[in-house]
Amino acid sequence: MGISNIWVFSQESNGTATSGTLELLTHARTLGGSVTAFVGGDASAIAGILGEYGATKVYATGDLGGALPGAAVASAMKAVIDGGDSPDLILFPQNYEGRDVMSRLSVKVDRTVLTNNVAVAVDGDTVTVTTPVFGGNTLVSTSF
């Protein structure tokens, strides 16, 4: 069956997608299947570039009114999942907002999170992530 639905938590800064977002979208499209961008806030300014970098669908929470995105985005993601659009894999940038959203979503959907990965590979139904440990002296591969 393979990985067919990959989500990327996508961020915007000063009216454009962040470099971390574009890197994650670029990598996600190499893993196979459809790529969905999930934006905390209004995505209208960046939807075009998200598509250029591989997103075939964009979800957005709408204006957050200055609030941090963690709770709103995690709740919106959970609602979409409950509605039947369930991702096989979700990629998050390793920054404050990414970690906030992923931890809240992890609790809501009762799923484990693997963080600080430097590589993600897909082989059929198996996802393997690589994580540096001991100051980067050792790389650990975890498959699920």
N, C-alpha and C positions, 0 to 999 in steps of 0.2 A: 504494500500500500504506500509506504513512504510518507515523507513529510509534505503535506499539500497546502497547509495554511500557516503562514508565518506572520506574526504581528511585530511591529517595531514601535516602541514608545518614542514619538517624535517631538522634538522641541523647536521652538522659534526664538530668535533673538534679533531685535532691531529689524523686524519685518522679513527675515529670511530664515530658512532652516539652518540649524546649527551644523557644524562640520561633523560632530559625533552622530547626529541623525543621518546625514548623508552617507557616512561610512557604514553605519549599520544597515541602511537600506541597500546599499551596493552589495554588501556581503550576503544579506538575506536573499536577494534575487539569485545568487549563485548556488544557494542551497536547494532550490527547486520549489515548485508550487507557486501559489499566489502570495503576494506580499501586501499586507495591510498596514498603513500608517495610522497610529492612534495619537491624536493631538489633544493636549490639555489647553483649552482656549479656542479661539476662532482660527480655523485653518485656512480661511479664504486666501490670505496673502501668500501662503506657502504650498497650497495644494498642487500647483503646477510643477514646482521643482520636486516635490515628493514623487509625483508621477514620473518625471524625467529620471529619477534615481531608482525606480522600480516599483513604487507603490501602485497597485491596481485598484485599491480602494482606500478611502480616507475617512476615518471616524473622528469627530471632534466633540468636545464637551460643550462648546460655546463659551461665551465670556465668563471668566471665573471671578470677575469683580475684584481683582487684586488679591484673591486668596491663593495660597499655595496649592499646587495641583494634586498633591498626594491623594487626599480623600476623594475628591471629585473624579479624578481619572480612574482610580481603582474601582470606585462604585460604578462608573460608566462602563468600564471593561467587564465587570461582573454582570451587569445588566445585559450586555451584548452576548456574553457567553451563555447566560441563562436563556436568552432568546434563540439560541441554536447555532450561532456563529462561533464555534469553539476553535481556538488556534491549537496547532500541534506544538508550536514553539513561540515564545515571546522573547524578544531581545530588548534590553534596556541599556541606556548609556550608564556608565559607572560614575555618576555624579549625584549630588544631593537629591535632586528631583527624581532621577531614575531609581535610586535606592528607596526613596520614600514611597513611590508608587508601587514598586515591585514587592516591598515588604507588606504593604497593606493588601495588595491583591493576593499575595501568597496566603494570608490568613483567610481572606474571603472565599477562596476556592480550595483551601486545604491542600496546597501543593508545595513541594520543596523548591527552594531557590538555590541556584549555583551562581556565585558572584565572582568578580575579579578575573574573569576568563580572558585569555588572550587569543584564543582560537575556538572556532565552532565548526564541526564537520558533520555531515549527514551521510549515512550509508544505509539505504533502504529505510527501515523503521527505527534505526539506531542513531541517536545524536551523541556525539562525543565532544566534550569541552576540555580545553587545556588550561590549567591554572598554575601559575608560578608560586612556589613556596620556598621557604628558607632564603628570603631575599632574592628570589629569582634563580637560585642555584640549581633547583630541581623543578621539573615540570611534571605535573600530575594530570593524567587523562582520566576523565570520569565519563562513563557511558550510561545512557538510559534510553 
